[in-house]
Amino acid sequence: MQKMWNETRMNGTIDGYEVFRSTSTISSNVSTPTFVINKADSLILTDTALTNLTKYYYRLRAYKGTTSKTYSALSNELFAQ
């Protein structure tokens, strides 16, 4: 499955994105991303580790910085089946 998102707005430069995936609703206090996109100009994710007929929920947030990261707010939840 391939997912695309609109660019997240943050003050300053965006260094990448963290994507969270779950088979249940994703809370706003998540900490460990399922995927990290280290290129700020790429908002395309190909997710191949899926089980047929299973509903998956996704949220993402932008970050800037490498060792000490500053995060945007989490996106609204998106789901796919």
Secondary structure, 3 states (H helix, E strand, C coil): CEEECCCCCCCCCCCEEEEEEECCCCCCCCCCCCEEECCCCCCEEECCCCCCCCCEEEEEEEEECCCCCEECCCCCCEEEC
